[in-house]
Amino acid sequence: MNVFRLILFCCSLSWLAACAPITPPTAFVAPALPPSWQAPLPHGGSLADMALWWQGLDDPVLVGLVQAAQNLSPSAA
C-alpha cells in the first residue's frame, strides 16, 4: 500500500508542476497615447440638435411619446 501512495504522490506532484509557469512574467509596457484626442460630436456640437435627436429617426410614434412625456414632466427632459 505504501508503494501505491508513493506513486500517487509523485503523479500528483508532476500534475501540479505542469500548471507552474515556465517563463518569468514580462514587464508591462504602456501603449503610446496621443497627448489629446477629440472625437467628432454626432450632433455637430449643437445642444439644440442633441435635445431633439429622436426626431431624426422619422418615427411619428416615438416623437409623440417623447412629446407626451415632456408635457407630463417638463423638468425630466
PDB file of N, H, CA, C and O in Angstrom:
ATOM      1  N   MET A   1       0.821  -1.196   0.000  1.00  0.00           N
ATOM      2  CA  MET A   1       0.000   0.000   0.000  1.00  0.00           C
ATOM      3  C   MET A   1       0.864   1.258   0.000  1.00  0.00           C
ATOM      4  O   MET A   1       0.460   2.286  -0.545  1.00  0.00           O
ATOM      5  N   ASN A   2       2.040   1.186   0.602  1.00  0.00           N
ATOM      6  H   ASN A   2       2.368   0.352   1.045  1.00  0.00           H
ATOM      7  CA  ASN A   2       2.919   2.350   0.644  1.00  0.00           C
ATOM      8  C   ASN A   2       3.442   2.698  -0.741  1.00  0.00           C
ATOM      9  O   ASN A   2       3.624   3.876  -1.050  1.00  0.00           O
ATOM     10  N   VAL A   3       3.688   1.694  -1.584  1.00  0.00           N
ATOM     11  H   VAL A   3       3.540   0.738  -1.334  1.00  0.00           H
ATOM     12  CA  VAL A   3       4.175   1.947  -2.935  1.00  0.00           C
ATOM     13  C   VAL A   3       3.090   2.662  -3.747  1.00  0.00           C
ATOM     14  O   VAL A   3       3.389   3.570  -4.522  1.00  0.00           O
ATOM     15  N   PHE A   4       1.856   2.258  -3.569  1.00  0.00           N
ATOM     16  H   PHE A   4       1.614   1.520  -2.939  1.00  0.00           H
ATOM     17  CA  PHE A   4       0.741   2.890  -4.271  1.00  0.00           C
ATOM     18  C   PHE A   4       0.627   4.360  -3.874  1.00  0.00           C
ATOM     19  O   PHE A   4       0.415   5.219  -4.730  1.00  0.00           O
ATOM     20  N   ARG A   5       0.764   4.652  -2.589  1.00  0.00           N
ATOM     21  H   ARG A   5       0.936   3.954  -1.893  1.00  0.00           H
ATOM     22  CA  ARG A   5       0.689   6.040  -2.121  1.00  0.00           C
ATOM     23  C   ARG A   5       1.856   6.863  -2.658  1.00  0.00           C
ATOM     24  O   ARG A   5       1.679   8.029  -3.010  1.00  0.00           O
ATOM     25  N   LEU A   6       3.035   6.274  -2.723  1.00  0.00           N
ATOM     26  H   LEU A   6       3.179   5.326  -2.437  1.00  0.00           H
ATOM     27  CA  LEU A   6       4.198   6.976  -3.248  1.00  0.00           C
ATOM     28  C   LEU A   6       4.010   7.309  -4.724  1.00  0.00           C
ATOM     29  O   LEU A   6       4.317   8.419  -5.159  1.00  0.00           O
ATOM     30  N   ILE A   7       3.508   6.351  -5.489  1.00  0.00           N
ATOM     31  H   ILE A   7       3.259   5.449  -5.136  1.00  0.00           H
ATOM     32  CA  ILE A   7       3.257   6.585  -6.912  1.00  0.00           C
ATOM     33  C   ILE A   7       2.170   7.646  -7.088  1.00  0.00           C
ATOM     34  O   ILE A   7       2.291   8.526  -7.940  1.00  0.00           O
ATOM     35  N   LEU A   8       1.135   7.565  -6.304  1.00  0.00           N
ATOM     36  H   LEU A   8       1.036   6.850  -5.612  1.00  0.00           H
ATOM     37  CA  LEU A   8       0.059   8.554  -6.365  1.00  0.00           C
ATOM     38  C   LEU A   8       0.577   9.947  -5.999  1.00  0.00           C
ATOM     39  O   LEU A   8       0.204  10.935  -6.630  1.00  0.00           O
ATOM     40  N   PHE A   9       1.429  10.023  -4.991  1.00  0.00           N
ATOM     41  H   PHE A   9       1.733   9.220  -4.478  1.00  0.00           H
ATOM     42  CA  PHE A   9       2.010  11.295  -4.579  1.00  0.00           C
ATOM     43  C   PHE A   9       2.888  11.872  -5.681  1.00  0.00           C
ATOM     44  O   PHE A   9       2.809  13.067  -5.968  1.00  0.00           O
ATOM     45  N   CYS A  10       3.715  11.052  -6.298  1.00  0.00           N
ATOM     46  H   CYS A  10       3.779  10.082  -6.064  1.00  0.00           H
ATOM     47  CA  CYS A  10       4.595  11.513  -7.376  1.00  0.00           C
ATOM     48  C   CYS A  10       3.786  11.961  -8.593  1.00  0.00           C
ATOM     49  O   CYS A  10       4.120  12.960  -9.230  1.00  0.00           O
ATOM     50  N   CYS A  11       2.749  11.239  -8.905  1.00  0.00           N
ATOM     51  H   CYS A  11       2.478  10.427  -8.387  1.00  0.00           H
ATOM     52  CA  CYS A  11       1.884  11.636 -10.026  1.00  0.00           C
ATOM     53  C   CYS A  11       1.177  12.959  -9.725  1.00  0.00           C
ATOM     54  O   CYS A  11       1.026  13.804 -10.608  1.00  0.00           O
ATOM     55  N   SER A  12       0.748  13.131  -8.485  1.00  0.00           N
ATOM     56  H   SER A  12       0.870  12.445  -7.767  1.00  0.00           H
ATOM     57  CA  SER A  12       0.086  14.377  -8.105  1.00  0.00           C
ATOM     58  C   SER A  12       1.048  15.556  -8.196  1.00  0.00           C
ATOM     59  O   SER A  12       0.674  16.631  -8.663  1.00  0.00           O
ATOM     60  N   LEU A  13       2.283  15.356  -7.752  1.00  0.00           N
ATOM     61  H   LEU A  13       2.587  14.482  -7.373  1.00  0.00           H
ATOM     62  CA  LEU A  13       3.270  16.428  -7.840  1.00  0.00           C
ATOM     63  C   LEU A  13       3.583  16.791  -9.283  1.00  0.00           C
ATOM     64  O   LEU A  13       3.701  17.969  -9.618  1.00  0.00           O
ATOM     65  N   SER A  14       3.718  15.794 -10.130  1.00  0.00           N
ATOM     66  H   SER A  14       3.623  14.836  -9.858  1.00  0.00           H
ATOM     67  CA  SER A  14       4.009  16.093 -11.535  1.00  0.00           C
ATOM     68  C   SER A  14       2.818  16.769 -12.208  1.00  0.00           C
ATOM     69  O   SER A  14       3.002  17.621 -13.078  1.00  0.00           O
ATOM     70  N   TRP A  15       1.612  16.403 -11.818  1.00  0.00           N
ATOM     71  H   TRP A  15       1.463  15.711 -11.112  1.00  0.00           H
ATOM     72  CA  TRP A  15       0.420  17.040 -12.371  1.00  0.00           C
ATOM     73  C   TRP A  15       0.352  18.509 -11.941  1.00  0.00           C
ATOM     74  O   TRP A  15       0.006  19.376 -12.744  1.00  0.00           O
ATOM     75  N   LEU A  16       0.682  18.788 -10.673  1.00  0.00           N
ATOM     76  H   LEU A  16       0.963  18.083 -10.021  1.00  0.00           H
ATOM     77  CA  LEU A  16       0.679  20.170 -10.198  1.00  0.00           C
ATOM     78  C   LEU A  16       1.825  20.971 -10.803  1.00  0.00           C
ATOM     79  O   LEU A  16       1.674  22.166 -11.055  1.00  0.00           O
ATOM     80  N   ALA A  17       2.956  20.340 -11.036  1.00  0.00           N
ATOM     81  H   ALA A  17       3.078  19.369 -10.830  1.00  0.00           H
ATOM     82  CA  ALA A  17       4.094  21.036 -11.631  1.00  0.00           C
ATOM     83  C   ALA A  17       3.800  21.434 -13.068  1.00  0.00           C
ATOM     84  O   ALA A  17       4.387  22.393 -13.568  1.00  0.00           O
ATOM     85  N   ALA A  18       2.917  20.730 -13.734  1.00  0.00           N
ATOM     86  H   ALA A  18       2.441  19.950 -13.327  1.00  0.00           H
ATOM     87  CA  ALA A  18       2.559  21.076 -15.108  1.00  0.00           C
ATOM     88  C   ALA A  18       1.810  22.403 -15.166  1.00  0.00           C
ATOM     89  O   ALA A  18       1.781  23.048 -16.214  1.00  0.00           O
ATOM     90  N   CYS A  19       1.212  22.816 -14.067  1.00  0.00           N
ATOM     91  H   CYS A  19       1.236  22.292 -13.216  1.00  0.00           H
ATOM     92  CA  CYS A  19       0.472  24.075 -14.027  1.00  0.00           C
ATOM     93  C   CYS A  19       1.376  25.266 -13.726  1.00  0.00           C
ATOM     94  O   CYS A  19       0.936  26.410 -13.841  1.00  0.00           O
ATOM     95  N   ALA A  20       2.614  25.026 -13.349  1.00  0.00           N
ATOM     96  H   ALA A  20       2.971  24.097 -13.256  1.00  0.00           H
ATOM     97  CA  ALA A  20       3.528  26.107 -12.982  1.00  0.00           C
ATOM     98  C   ALA A  20       4.000  26.843 -14.232  1.00  0.00           C
ATOM     99  O   ALA A  20       4.244  26.215 -15.262  1.00  0.00           O
ATOM    100  N   PRO A  21       4.130  28.155 -14.155  1.00  0.00           N
ATOM    101  CA  PRO A  21       4.629  28.899 -15.317  1.00  0.00           C
ATOM    102  C   PRO A  21       6.103  28.591 -15.561  1.00  0.00           C
ATOM    103  O   PRO A  21       6.885  28.444 -14.621  1.00  0.00           O
ATOM    104  N   ILE A  22       6.463  28.497 -16.823  1.00  0.00           N
ATOM    105  H   ILE A  22       5.828  28.617 -17.586  1.00  0.00           H
ATOM    106  CA  ILE A  22       7.837  28.163 -17.178  1.00  0.00           C
ATOM    107  C   ILE A  22       8.661  29.430 -17.373  1.00  0.00           C
ATOM    108  O   ILE A  22       9.819  29.485 -16.960  1.00  0.00           O
ATOM    109  N   THR A  23       8.078  30.441 -17.994  1.00  0.00           N
ATOM    110  H   THR A  23       7.137  30.396 -18.330  1.00  0.00           H
ATOM    111  CA  THR A  23       8.808  31.674 -18.275  1.00  0.00           C
ATOM    112  C   THR A  23       8.505  32.717 -17.206  1.00  0.00           C
ATOM    113  O   THR A  23       7.417  32.711 -16.630  1.00  0.00           O
ATOM    114  N   PRO A  24       9.442  33.602 -16.936  1.00  0.00           N
ATOM    115  CA  PRO A  24       9.171  34.671 -15.974  1.00  0.00           C
ATOM    116  C   PRO A  24       8.180  35.665 -16.578  1.00  0.00           C
ATOM    117  O   PRO A  24       8.123  35.810 -17.799  1.00  0.00           O
ATOM    118  N   PRO A  25       7.412  36.339 -15.754  1.00  0.00           N
ATOM    119  CA  PRO A  25       6.448  37.312 -16.288  1.00  0.00           C
ATOM    120  C   PRO A  25       7.169  38.467 -16.979  1.00  0.00           C
ATOM    121  O   PRO A  25       8.232  38.904 -16.538  1.00  0.00           O
ATOM    122  N   THR A  26       6.587  38.942 -18.046  1.00  0.00           N
ATOM    123  H   THR A  26       5.723  38.587 -18.404  1.00  0.00           H
ATOM    124  CA  THR A  26       7.177  40.055 -18.786  1.00  0.00           C
ATOM    125  C   THR A  26       6.748  41.378 -18.168  1.00  0.00           C
ATOM    126  O   THR A  26       5.704  41.463 -17.522  1.00  0.00           O
ATOM    127  N   ALA A  27       7.546  42.385 -18.367  1.00  0.00           N
ATOM    128  H   ALA A  27       8.395  42.316 -18.891  1.00  0.00           H
ATOM    129  CA  ALA A  27       7.238  43.711 -17.837  1.00  0.00           C
ATOM    130  C   ALA A  27       6.118  44.343 -18.661  1.00  0.00           C
ATOM    131  O   ALA A  27       6.063  44.181 -19.880  1.00  0.00           O
ATOM    132  N   PHE A  28       5.239  45.053 -17.990  1.00  0.00           N
ATOM    133  H   PHE A  28       5.283  45.184 -16.999  1.00  0.00           H
ATOM    134  CA  PHE A  28       4.123  45.716 -18.658  1.00  0.00           C
ATOM    135  C   PHE A  28       4.623  46.976 -19.345  1.00  0.00           C
ATOM    136  O   PHE A  28       5.288  47.807 -18.727  1.00  0.00           O
ATOM    137  N   VAL A  29       4.306  47.113 -20.611  1.00  0.00           N
ATOM    138  H   VAL A  29       3.766  46.438 -21.114  1.00  0.00           H
ATOM    139  CA  VAL A  29       4.674  48.304 -21.375  1.00  0.00           C
ATOM    140  C   VAL A  29       3.383  49.018 -21.760  1.00  0.00           C
ATOM    141  O   VAL A  29       2.541  48.469 -22.470  1.00  0.00           O
ATOM    142  N   ALA A  30       3.245  50.241 -21.282  1.00  0.00           N
ATOM    143  H   ALA A  30       3.929  50.686 -20.705  1.00  0.00           H
ATOM    144  CA  ALA A  30       2.035  51.013 -21.582  1.00  0.00           C
ATOM    145  C   ALA A  30       2.064  51.454 -23.044  1.00  0.00           C
ATOM    146  O   ALA A  30       3.119  51.841 -23.547  1.00  0.00           O
ATOM    147  N   PRO A  31       0.925  51.402 -23.734  1.00  0.00           N
ATOM    148  CA  PRO A  31       0.887  51.845 -25.130  1.00  0.00           C
ATOM    149  C   PRO A  31       1.060  53.360 -25.226  1.00  0.00           C
ATOM    150  O   PRO A  31       0.670  54.106 -24.327  1.00  0.00           O
ATOM    151  N   ALA A  32       1.641  53.785 -26.316  1.00  0.00           N
ATOM    152  H   ALA A  32       1.958  53.179 -27.046  1.00  0.00           H
ATOM    153  CA  ALA A  32       1.836  55.220 -26.534  1.00  0.00           C
ATOM    154  C   ALA A  32       0.505  55.862 -26.906  1.00  0.00           C
ATOM    155  O   ALA A  32      -0.161  55.424 -27.844  1.00  0.00           O
ATOM    156  N   LEU A  33       0.127  56.886 -26.180  1.00  0.00           N
ATOM    157  H   LEU A  33       0.668  57.241 -25.418  1.00  0.00           H
ATOM    158  CA  LEU A  33      -1.134  57.585 -26.419  1.00  0.00           C
ATOM    159  C   LEU A  33      -0.849  59.009 -26.876  1.00  0.00           C
ATOM    160  O   LEU A  33       0.143  59.608 -26.460  1.00  0.00           O
ATOM    161  N   PRO A  34      -1.705  59.553 -27.724  1.00  0.00           N
ATOM    162  CA  PRO A  34      -1.509  60.950 -28.131  1.00  0.00           C
ATOM    163  C   PRO A  34      -1.783  61.873 -26.944  1.00  0.00           C
ATOM    164  O   PRO A  34      -2.522  61.500 -26.033  1.00  0.00           O
ATOM    165  N   PRO A  35      -1.197  63.074 -26.944  1.00  0.00           N
ATOM    166  CA  PRO A  35      -1.406  63.982 -25.811  1.00  0.00           C
ATOM    167  C   PRO A  35      -2.871  64.401 -25.647  1.00  0.00           C
ATOM    168  O   PRO A  35      -3.323  64.631 -24.526  1.00  0.00           O
ATOM    169  N   SER A  36      -3.605  64.500 -26.739  1.00  0.00           N
ATOM    170  H   SER A  36      -3.237  64.313 -27.650  1.00  0.00           H
ATOM    171  CA  SER A  36      -5.029  64.822 -26.640  1.00  0.00           C
ATOM    172  C   SER A  36      -5.744  64.222 -27.833  1.00  0.00           C
ATOM    173  O   SER A  36      -5.155  64.007 -28.893  1.00  0.00           O
ATOM    174  N   TRP A  37      -7.026  63.957 -27.640  1.00  0.00           N
ATOM    175  H   TRP A  37      -7.505  64.131 -26.779  1.00  0.00           H
ATOM    176  CA  TRP A  37      -7.822  63.359 -28.698  1.00  0.00           C
ATOM    177  C   TRP A  37      -9.261  63.783 -28.496  1.00  0.00           C
ATOM    178  O   TRP A  37      -9.767  63.791 -27.373  1.00  0.00           O
ATOM    179  N   GLN A  38      -9.915  64.136 -29.589  1.00  0.00           N
ATOM    180  H   GLN A  38      -9.504  64.129 -30.500  1.00  0.00           H
ATOM    181  CA  GLN A  38     -11.311  64.544 -29.525  1.00  0.00           C
ATOM    182  C   GLN A  38     -12.056  63.911 -30.681  1.00  0.00           C
ATOM    183  O   GLN A  38     -11.673  64.075 -31.839  1.00  0.00           O
ATOM    184  N   ALA A  39     -13.104  63.198 -30.376  1.00  0.00           N
ATOM    185  H   ALA A  39     -13.416  63.065 -29.435  1.00  0.00           H
ATOM    186  CA  ALA A  39     -13.939  62.589 -31.404  1.00  0.00           C
ATOM    187  C   ALA A  39     -14.929  63.632 -31.921  1.00  0.00           C
ATOM    188  O   ALA A  39     -15.340  64.516 -31.170  1.00  0.00           O
ATOM    189  N   PRO A  40     -15.310  63.541 -33.177  1.00  0.00           N
ATOM    190  CA  PRO A  40     -16.323  64.475 -33.675  1.00  0.00           C
ATOM    191  C   PRO A  40     -17.662  64.201 -32.986  1.00  0.00           C
ATOM    192  O   PRO A  40     -18.046  63.050 -32.780  1.00  0.00           O
ATOM    193  N   LEU A  41     -18.342  65.251 -32.645  1.00  0.00           N
ATOM    194  H   LEU A  41     -18.030  66.186 -32.812  1.00  0.00           H
ATOM    195  CA  LEU A  41     -19.624  65.115 -31.963  1.00  0.00           C
ATOM    196  C   LEU A  41     -20.698  64.705 -32.959  1.00  0.00           C
ATOM    197  O   LEU A  41     -20.768  65.271 -34.050  1.00  0.00           O
ATOM    198  N   PRO A  42     -21.540  63.730 -32.608  1.00  0.00           N
ATOM    199  CA  PRO A  42     -22.550  63.267 -33.555  1.00  0.00           C
ATOM    200  C   PRO A  42     -23.617  64.313 -33.856  1.00  0.00           C
ATOM    201  O   PRO A  42     -24.282  64.241 -34.890  1.00  0.00           O
ATOM    202  N   HIS A  43     -23.783  65.271 -32.971  1.00  0.00           N
ATOM    203  H   HIS A  43     -23.243  65.329 -32.132  1.00  0.00           H
ATOM    204  CA  HIS A  43     -24.809  66.294 -33.181  1.00  0.00           C
ATOM    205  C   HIS A  43     -24.203  67.603 -33.657  1.00  0.00           C
ATOM    206  O   HIS A  43     -24.877  68.633 -33.648  1.00  0.00           O
ATOM    207  N   GLY A  44     -22.937  67.581 -34.073  1.00  0.00           N
ATOM    208  H   GLY A  44     -22.389  66.745 -34.079  1.00  0.00           H
ATOM    209  CA  GLY A  44     -22.293  68.780 -34.598  1.00  0.00           C
ATOM    210  C   GLY A  44     -21.990  69.828 -33.546  1.00  0.00           C
ATOM    211  O   GLY A  44     -21.674  70.964 -33.899  1.00  0.00           O
ATOM    212  N   GLY A  45     -22.073  69.494 -32.279  1.00  0.00           N
ATOM    213  H   GLY A  45     -22.329  68.571 -31.993  1.00  0.00           H
ATOM    214  CA  GLY A  45     -21.786  70.436 -31.206  1.00  0.00           C
ATOM    215  C   GLY A  45     -22.957  71.305 -30.822  1.00  0.00           C
ATOM    216  O   GLY A  45     -22.822  72.144 -29.931  1.00  0.00           O
ATOM    217  N   SER A  46     -24.094  71.142 -31.453  1.00  0.00           N
ATOM    218  H   SER A  46     -24.204  70.460 -32.177  1.00  0.00           H
ATOM    219  CA  SER A  46     -25.271  71.954 -31.159  1.00  0.00           C
ATOM    220  C   SER A  46     -26.115  71.263 -30.092  1.00  0.00           C
ATOM    221  O   SER A  46     -26.577  70.139 -30.287  1.00  0.00           O
ATOM    222  N   LEU A  47     -26.310  71.942 -28.969  1.00  0.00           N
ATOM    223  H   LEU A  47     -25.935  72.855 -28.811  1.00  0.00           H
ATOM    224  CA  LEU A  47     -27.115  71.351 -27.900  1.00  0.00           C
ATOM    225  C   LEU A  47     -28.586  71.247 -28.295  1.00  0.00           C
ATOM    226  O   LEU A  47     -29.290  70.351 -27.828  1.00  0.00           O
ATOM    227  N   ALA A  48     -29.057  72.158 -29.153  1.00  0.00           N
ATOM    228  H   ALA A  48     -28.485  72.885 -29.532  1.00  0.00           H
ATOM    229  CA  ALA A  48     -30.447  72.086 -29.606  1.00  0.00           C
ATOM    230  C   ALA A  48     -30.670  70.825 -30.442  1.00  0.00           C
ATOM    231  O   ALA A  48     -31.708  70.173 -30.324  1.00  0.00           O
ATOM    232  N   ASP A  49     -29.691  70.484 -31.291  1.00  0.00           N
ATOM    233  H   ASP A  49     -28.848  71.014 -31.387  1.00  0.00           H
ATOM    234  CA  ASP A  49     -29.820  69.259 -32.082  1.00  0.00           C
ATOM    235  C   ASP A  49     -29.754  68.023 -31.196  1.00  0.00           C
ATOM    236  O   ASP A  49     -30.425  67.026 -31.464  1.00  0.00           O
ATOM    237  N   MET A  50     -28.947  68.086 -30.140  1.00  0.00           N
ATOM    238  H   MET A  50     -28.402  68.896 -29.922  1.00  0.00           H
ATOM    239  CA  MET A  50     -28.835  66.941 -29.249  1.00  0.00           C
ATOM    240  C   MET A  50     -30.130  66.732 -28.461  1.00  0.00           C
ATOM    241  O   MET A  50     -30.489  65.596 -28.153  1.00  0.00           O
ATOM    242  N   ALA A  51     -30.826  67.811 -28.137  1.00  0.00           N
ATOM    243  H   ALA A  51     -30.534  68.734 -28.388  1.00  0.00           H
ATOM    244  CA  ALA A  51     -32.063  67.708 -27.370  1.00  0.00           C
ATOM    245  C   ALA A  51     -33.197  67.114 -28.201  1.00  0.00           C
ATOM    246  O   ALA A  51     -34.182  66.634 -27.638  1.00  0.00           O
ATOM    247  N   LEU A  52     -33.079  67.135 -29.526  1.00  0.00           N
ATOM    248  H   LEU A  52     -32.279  67.525 -29.983  1.00  0.00           H
ATOM    249  CA  LEU A  52     -34.144  66.627 -30.396  1.00  0.00           C
ATOM    250  C   LEU A  52     -33.644  65.487 -31.277  1.00  0.00           C
ATOM    251  O   LEU A  52     -34.056  65.383 -32.433  1.00  0.00           O
ATOM    252  N   TRP A  53     -32.773  64.639 -30.764  1.00  0.00           N
ATOM    253  H   TRP A  53     -32.439  64.723 -29.825  1.00  0.00           H
ATOM    254  CA  TRP A  53     -32.172  63.588 -31.580  1.00  0.00           C
ATOM    255  C   TRP A  53     -33.202  62.580 -32.074  1.00  0.00           C
ATOM    256  O   TRP A  53     -33.029  62.008 -33.150  1.00  0.00           O
ATOM    257  N   TRP A  54     -34.260  62.352 -31.319  1.00  0.00           N
ATOM    258  H   TRP A  54     -34.400  62.816 -30.444  1.00  0.00           H
ATOM    259  CA  TRP A  54     -35.245  61.336 -31.695  1.00  0.00           C
ATOM    260  C   TRP A  54     -36.055  61.752 -32.924  1.00  0.00           C
ATOM    261  O   TRP A  54     -36.627  60.894 -33.596  1.00  0.00           O
ATOM    262  N   GLN A  55     -36.115  63.046 -33.228  1.00  0.00           N
ATOM    263  H   GLN A  55     -35.651  63.743 -32.682  1.00  0.00           H
ATOM    264  CA  GLN A  55     -36.852  63.484 -34.409  1.00  0.00           C
ATOM    265  C   GLN A  55     -36.131  63.091 -35.696  1.00  0.00           C
ATOM    266  O   GLN A  55     -36.756  63.010 -36.754  1.00  0.00           O
ATOM    267  N   GLY A  56     -34.832  62.846 -35.617  1.00  0.00           N
ATOM    268  H   GLY A  56     -34.325  62.912 -34.758  1.00  0.00           H
ATOM    269  CA  GLY A  56     -34.072  62.411 -36.781  1.00  0.00           C
ATOM    270  C   GLY A  56     -34.366  60.977 -37.180  1.00  0.00           C
ATOM    271  O   GLY A  56     -33.953  60.543 -38.255  1.00  0.00           O
ATOM    272  N   LEU A  57     -35.072  60.230 -36.336  1.00  0.00           N
ATOM    273  H   LEU A  57     -35.407  60.583 -35.462  1.00  0.00           H
ATOM    274  CA  LEU A  57     -35.418  58.845 -36.654  1.00  0.00           C
ATOM    275  C   LEU A  57     -36.662  58.747 -37.530  1.00  0.00           C
ATOM    276  O   LEU A  57     -36.986  57.669 -38.027  1.00  0.00           O
ATOM    277  N   ASP A  58     -37.361  59.860 -37.721  1.00  0.00           N
ATOM    278  H   ASP A  58     -37.098  60.736 -37.317  1.00  0.00           H
ATOM    279  CA  ASP A  58     -38.570  59.913 -38.561  1.00  0.00           C
ATOM    280  C   ASP A  58     -39.615  58.884 -38.139  1.00  0.00           C
ATOM    281  O   ASP A  58     -40.192  58.183 -38.971  1.00  0.00           O
ATOM    282  N   ASP A  59     -39.843  58.809 -36.831  1.00  0.00           N
ATOM    283  H   ASP A  59     -39.374  59.378 -36.156  1.00  0.00           H
ATOM    284  CA  ASP A  59     -40.854  57.895 -36.306  1.00  0.00           C
ATOM    285  C   ASP A  59     -41.906  58.736 -35.580  1.00  0.00           C
ATOM    286  O   ASP A  59     -41.640  59.244 -34.491  1.00  0.00           O
ATOM    287  N   PRO A  60     -43.090  58.889 -36.166  1.00  0.00           N
ATOM    288  CA  PRO A  60     -44.098  59.750 -35.535  1.00  0.00           C
ATOM    289  C   PRO A  60     -44.564  59.222 -34.178  1.00  0.00           C
ATOM    290  O   PRO A  60     -44.931  60.007 -33.304  1.00  0.00           O
ATOM    291  N   VAL A  61     -44.553  57.919 -33.996  1.00  0.00           N
ATOM    292  H   VAL A  61     -44.254  57.281 -34.706  1.00  0.00           H
ATOM    293  CA  VAL A  61     -44.969  57.355 -32.705  1.00  0.00           C
ATOM    294  C   VAL A  61     -43.966  57.740 -31.618  1.00  0.00           C
ATOM    295  O   VAL A  61     -44.355  58.138 -30.520  1.00  0.00           O
ATOM    296  N   LEU A  62     -42.675  57.618 -31.929  1.00  0.00           N
ATOM    297  H   LEU A  62     -42.359  57.294 -32.821  1.00  0.00           H
ATOM    298  CA  LEU A  62     -41.646  57.974 -30.954  1.00  0.00           C
ATOM    299  C   LEU A  62     -41.696  59.460 -30.624  1.00  0.00           C
ATOM    300  O   LEU A  62     -41.582  59.839 -29.458  1.00  0.00           O
ATOM    301  N   VAL A  63     -41.865  60.301 -31.633  1.00  0.00           N
ATOM    302  H   VAL A  63     -41.959  59.993 -32.580  1.00  0.00           H
ATOM    303  CA  VAL A  63     -41.953  61.745 -31.398  1.00  0.00           C
ATOM    304  C   VAL A  63     -43.158  62.053 -30.519  1.00  0.00           C
ATOM    305  O   VAL A  63     -43.063  62.873 -29.606  1.00  0.00           O
ATOM    306  N   GLY A  64     -44.286  61.408 -30.784  1.00  0.00           N
ATOM    307  H   GLY A  64     -44.363  60.742 -31.526  1.00  0.00           H
ATOM    308  CA  GLY A  64     -45.482  61.628 -29.968  1.00  0.00           C
ATOM    309  C   GLY A  64     -45.291  61.180 -28.528  1.00  0.00           C
ATOM    310  O   GLY A  64     -45.742  61.855 -27.602  1.00  0.00           O
ATOM    311  N   LEU A  65     -44.626  60.047 -28.334  1.00  0.00           N
ATOM    312  H   LEU A  65     -44.260  59.499 -29.086  1.00  0.00           H
ATOM    313  CA  LEU A  65     -44.386  59.555 -26.973  1.00  0.00           C
ATOM    314  C   LEU A  65     -43.451  60.483 -26.197  1.00  0.00           C
ATOM    315  O   LEU A  65     -43.691  60.769 -25.024  1.00  0.00           O
ATOM    316  N   VAL A  66     -42.403  60.947 -26.841  1.00  0.00           N
ATOM    317  H   VAL A  66     -42.208  60.715 -27.794  1.00  0.00           H
ATOM    318  CA  VAL A  66     -41.461  61.840 -26.158  1.00  0.00           C
ATOM    319  C   VAL A  66     -42.134  63.169 -25.838  1.00  0.00           C
ATOM    320  O   VAL A  66     -41.942  63.708 -24.748  1.00  0.00           O
ATOM    321  N   GLN A  67     -42.917  63.704 -26.767  1.00  0.00           N
ATOM    322  H   GLN A  67     -43.073  63.267 -27.653  1.00  0.00           H
ATOM    323  CA  GLN A  67     -43.611  64.966 -26.506  1.00  0.00           C
ATOM    324  C   GLN A  67     -44.633  64.804 -25.385  1.00  0.00           C
ATOM    325  O   GLN A  67     -44.787  65.699 -24.554  1.00  0.00           O
ATOM    326  N   ALA A  68     -45.331  63.671 -25.355  1.00  0.00           N
ATOM    327  H   ALA A  68     -45.206  62.944 -26.030  1.00  0.00           H
ATOM    328  CA  ALA A  68     -46.294  63.436 -24.276  1.00  0.00           C
ATOM    329  C   ALA A  68     -45.579  63.328 -22.931  1.00  0.00           C
ATOM    330  O   ALA A  68     -46.065  63.844 -21.924  1.00  0.00           O
ATOM    331  N   ALA A  69     -44.431  62.663 -22.912  1.00  0.00           N
ATOM    332  H   ALA A  69     -44.036  62.245 -23.729  1.00  0.00           H
ATOM    333  CA  ALA A  69     -43.678  62.540 -21.667  1.00  0.00           C
ATOM    334  C   ALA A  69     -43.157  63.896 -21.201  1.00  0.00           C
ATOM    335  O   ALA A  69     -43.151  64.178 -20.003  1.00  0.00           O
ATOM    336  N   GLN A  70     -42.722  64.737 -22.133  1.00  0.00           N
ATOM    337  H   GLN A  70     -42.727  64.508 -23.107  1.00  0.00           H
ATOM    338  CA  GLN A  70     -42.236  66.061 -21.755  1.00  0.00           C
ATOM    339  C   GLN A  70     -43.375  66.969 -21.298  1.00  0.00           C
ATOM    340  O   GLN A  70     -43.176  67.829 -20.439  1.00  0.00           O
ATOM    341  N   ASN A  71     -44.556  66.783 -21.862  1.00  0.00           N
ATOM    342  H   ASN A  71     -44.717  66.084 -22.559  1.00  0.00           H
ATOM    343  CA  ASN A  71     -45.704  67.585 -21.416  1.00  0.00           C
ATOM    344  C   ASN A  71     -46.119  67.204 -20.004  1.00  0.00           C
ATOM    345  O   ASN A  71     -46.534  68.063 -19.226  1.00  0.00           O
ATOM    346  N   LEU A  72     -46.012  65.922 -19.665  1.00  0.00           N
ATOM    347  H   LEU A  72     -45.675  65.224 -20.296  1.00  0.00           H
ATOM    348  CA  LEU A  72     -46.393  65.473 -18.326  1.00  0.00           C
ATOM    349  C   LEU A  72     -45.329  65.821 -17.290  1.00  0.00           C
ATOM    350  O   LEU A  72     -45.655  66.086 -16.133  1.00  0.00           O
ATOM    351  N   SER A  73     -44.080  65.822 -17.690  1.00  0.00           N
ATOM    352  H   SER A  73     -43.815  65.606 -18.630  1.00  0.00           H
ATOM    353  CA  SER A  73     -42.992  66.108 -16.758  1.00  0.00           C
ATOM    354  C   SER A  73     -41.914  66.918 -17.471  1.00  0.00           C
ATOM    355  O   SER A  73     -40.910  66.350 -17.900  1.00  0.00           O
ATOM    356  N   PRO A  74     -42.097  68.221 -17.608  1.00  0.00           N
ATOM    357  CA  PRO A  74     -41.136  69.030 -18.365  1.00  0.00           C
ATOM    358  C   PRO A  74     -39.768  69.144 -17.689  1.00  0.00           C
ATOM    359  O   PRO A  74     -38.778  69.435 -18.360  1.00  0.00           O
ATOM    360  N   SER A  75     -39.696  68.923 -16.389  1.00  0.00           N
ATOM    361  H   SER A  75     -40.500  68.687 -15.844  1.00  0.00           H
ATOM    362  CA  SER A  75     -38.399  69.046 -15.714  1.00  0.00           C
ATOM    363  C   SER A  75     -37.536  67.800 -15.889  1.00  0.00           C
ATOM    364  O   SER A  75     -36.346  67.830 -15.579  1.00  0.00           O
ATOM    365  N   ALA A  76     -38.112  66.712 -16.378  1.00  0.00           N
ATOM    366  H   ALA A  76     -39.079  66.687 -16.630  1.00  0.00           H
ATOM    367  CA  ALA A  76     -37.342  65.479 -16.553  1.00  0.00           C
ATOM    368  C   ALA A  76     -36.481  65.538 -17.802  1.00  0.00           C
ATOM    369  O   ALA A  76     -35.458  64.856 -17.864  1.00  0.00           O
ATOM    370  N   ALA A  77     -36.854  66.323 -18.792  1.00  0.00           N
ATOM    371  H   ALA A  77     -37.685  66.877 -18.742  1.00  0.00           H
ATOM    372  CA  ALA A  77     -36.096  66.358 -20.049  1.00  0.00           C
ATOM    373  C   ALA A  77     -35.071  67.455 -20.045  1.00  0.00           C
ATOM    374  O   ALA A  77     -34.346  67.625 -21.025  1.00  0.00           O
TER     375      ALA A  77
END
